[in-house]
Amino acid sequence: MSAPTRSRQTLEIDWTLCDGHGLCAALLPRAIGRDEWGFPVIDQAAVARQPAADVKRAISCCPVLALRLTRTAKS
């Protein structure tokens, strides 16, 4: 019998849409930093520790809808 497969959510950026507005970093400062050009840098471990409602709020507030959550299988 195989062990159940767990899934985790990963916050992803659609780089074709992201303009580096920085709103996501302002809403999730412990999980998203900014590089020298103002684009987001995501710490996935820190995202996992954030309340789901806060992550969803950052996704919905992105002015160009460049953020999304995806599920990945984790064994």
C-alpha contacts under 8 A as a table, 3 or more apart, distances in Angstrom:
res1	aa1	res2	aa2	distance
3	A	75	S	7.97
4	P	75	S	7.71
5	T	73	A	6.59
5	T	74	K	6.17
5	T	75	S	5.28
6	R	73	A	6.01
6	R	74	K	5.16
6	R	75	S	6.17
7	S	71	R	6.13
7	S	72	T	5.44
7	S	73	A	4.40
7	S	74	K	5.10
7	S	75	S	7.99
8	R	71	R	5.53
8	R	72	T	5.53
8	R	73	A	6.56
8	R	74	K	6.62
9	Q	48	A	7.71
9	Q	69	L	5.99
9	Q	70	T	5.38
9	Q	71	R	4.48
9	Q	72	T	6.25
10	T	44	Q	6.69
10	T	69	L	5.46
10	T	70	T	5.27
10	T	71	R	6.28
10	T	72	T	7.18
11	L	42	I	7.70
11	L	44	Q	7.00
11	L	47	V	7.42
11	L	67	L	6.90
11	L	68	R	5.81
11	L	69	L	4.66
11	L	70	T	6.58
12	E	67	L	5.72
12	E	68	R	5.38
12	E	69	L	6.13
12	E	70	T	7.19
13	I	18	C	7.17
13	I	66	A	5.50
13	I	67	L	4.79
13	I	68	R	6.62
14	D	17	L	5.58
14	D	18	C	6.27
14	D	66	A	4.88
14	D	67	L	6.35
14	D	68	R	7.93
15	W	18	C	5.10
15	W	66	A	7.12
16	T	66	A	7.96
17	L	64	V	6.22
17	L	65	L	7.29
17	L	66	A	5.30
18	C	21	H	7.77
18	C	39	F	7.78
18	C	64	V	6.59
18	C	65	L	7.90
18	C	66	A	5.32
19	D	39	F	7.37
19	D	64	V	7.62
20	G	37	W	7.74
20	G	38	G	5.36
20	G	39	F	4.38
20	G	40	P	6.70
21	H	38	G	7.33
21	H	39	F	7.53
21	H	63	P	7.88
22	G	25	A	5.24
22	G	26	A	6.32
22	G	34	R	7.38
22	G	38	G	6.64
22	G	39	F	6.87
22	G	40	P	6.84
23	L	26	A	4.98
23	L	27	L	6.15
23	L	58	A	7.49
23	L	61	C	7.49
23	L	62	C	6.55
24	C	27	L	5.11
24	C	28	L	5.99
24	C	29	P	7.92
24	C	32	I	6.95
24	C	40	P	7.57
24	C	58	A	5.28
24	C	59	I	7.37
24	C	61	C	7.65
24	C	62	C	6.58
25	A	28	L	5.15
25	A	29	P	5.05
25	A	31	A	7.55
25	A	32	I	4.82
25	A	33	G	5.63
25	A	34	R	6.88
25	A	40	P	6.63
26	A	29	P	5.46
27	L	54	D	7.62
27	L	58	A	5.94
28	L	31	A	5.46
28	L	32	I	5.78
28	L	54	D	7.38
28	L	55	V	7.31
28	L	58	A	7.11
29	P	32	I	5.41
29	P	33	G	6.43
30	R	33	G	7.59
30	R	46	A	6.56
30	R	47	V	7.95
31	A	42	I	6.07
31	A	43	D	5.22
31	A	44	Q	7.12
31	A	45	A	7.83
31	A	46	A	4.75
31	A	47	V	5.09
31	A	50	Q	7.68
32	I	40	P	6.15
32	I	41	V	5.50
32	I	42	I	4.61
32	I	43	D	6.11
32	I	47	V	7.87
33	G	40	P	5.67
33	G	41	V	5.00
33	G	42	I	6.47
33	G	43	D	7.95
34	R	37	W	7.54
34	R	38	G	5.12
34	R	39	F	5.19
34	R	40	P	4.49
34	R	41	V	5.35
35	D	38	G	5.24
35	D	39	F	5.43
35	D	40	P	6.38
35	D	41	V	6.42
36	E	39	F	7.51
42	I	47	V	7.69
43	D	46	A	5.36
43	D	47	V	6.28
44	Q	47	V	4.90
44	Q	48	A	6.27
45	A	48	A	5.22
45	A	49	R	6.74
46	A	49	R	5.17
46	A	50	Q	6.60
47	V	50	Q	5.23
47	V	55	V	7.41
48	A	51	P	7.99
50	Q	54	D	6.76
50	Q	55	V	6.80
51	P	54	D	5.38
51	P	55	V	6.64
52	A	55	V	5.16
52	A	56	K	6.15
53	A	56	K	5.12
53	A	57	R	6.06
54	D	57	R	5.01
54	D	58	A	6.31
55	V	58	A	5.19
55	V	59	I	6.33
56	K	59	I	5.02
56	K	60	S	6.17
57	R	60	S	5.15
57	R	61	C	6.01
58	A	61	C	5.15
58	A	62	C	6.32
59	I	62	C	5.60
59	I	65	L	7.00
59	I	66	A	7.79
59	I	67	L	5.25
59	I	68	R	6.29
60	S	65	L	7.03
61	C	65	L	7.65
62	C	65	L	5.01
62	C	66	A	6.56
62	C	67	L	6.92
63	P	66	A	7.97
65	L	68	R	7.94
